[in-house]
Amino acid sequence: MLNWITREFRRVFGKDPYYRTIRSLLGFTPDNAELYKVAFIHRSASVVLPDGNAVNNERLEFLGDAVLEAIVSDYLFIEYPEHTEGFLTQIRSRIVSRASLDDIALRMGFEHHVVAHFPDQGAANKHLYGNALEAIVGAMYLDKGYDFTNRFVIDRVLRCYVDMEDLSHTETDFKSRLIEWCQKSKRTIRFQTAADGEADRQPQFLSKVIIDGIELGHGRGGSKKEAEQKAAWAVSQIVGNDDIGDYFMETVDMTLERYNAAANGQIN
C-alpha cells in the first residue's frame, strides 16, 4: 500500500514529469522512472558519466530481448497446445522479429520518446523503435518483476497489436508461401509426393520440394497435404527470407554451373 501511495504521489505531485509520461505511454506508474529514461536512449545519444562510462539502452535491450522471447514462448505454448515445435518457433519468430517490434513500437507511440542523434535519417536508425521496445521490457522486468512484465506483454502488446489468428493461419500454410516466393523470384517449383509405407498401421507419404530442378527439402506425414506442408516448412527455413533465399539460390545456381562446366571438361 505504501509503495502505491508513493508512486501516485510522485505521479501527481513529483517534480519529475517522467512518471506521468510513462503512465500515459504504458498505462502504469513506474517505481523507478530512471530505468525507462535509459531504455529510450539510443547508443547514438549516449550520456557519458564523469567516470567515462556511456549510458544507453543496449544492456536493457539485451535483457528485454530474452525476457520478451520467454514470455512469448510461454504464451504460445499455452495458447496452441496441439501444434508442433516448428509451428511455435515460426510464430514466435514472426512476433519478435525486428520488423514486427518496430511496427508495434511505432503504433504505441515510441517515436515521440526515443532519443537518438543521426547525421541523416537513413539506414542508421533501422530498428530504432523495436530495439527501444525490447529495452522497455528489460526496464519493466527490473522495475516490476517478471509476473508484471508477463501480464503487460500479453495484455498490452500481444492482444492489442498482434493478430494471432491471421498469424497462425499464415504460418500453417507454408506451401502457399513457398509457391508465392518462387513466383516472385521467377523460379519453378513442384512437389513430388508418393506413398511411403505405413506407421502404426497408418499410411505415410513422402513429399519432396523441387525448385528449378533441384531437390531442396522433404517431409513425411499421414496425408499428402501434411507431407507437403512439412516439406515446404523445411525449405522455408532456407528461402523464407527474400534476401537469404535469393542469395542461397544464386549460390546453388553458381555451384551447379561450375559442376556442369567441370563435367563437360570446360574447367581444368
Disulfide bonds with the S-S distance in Angstrom:
none
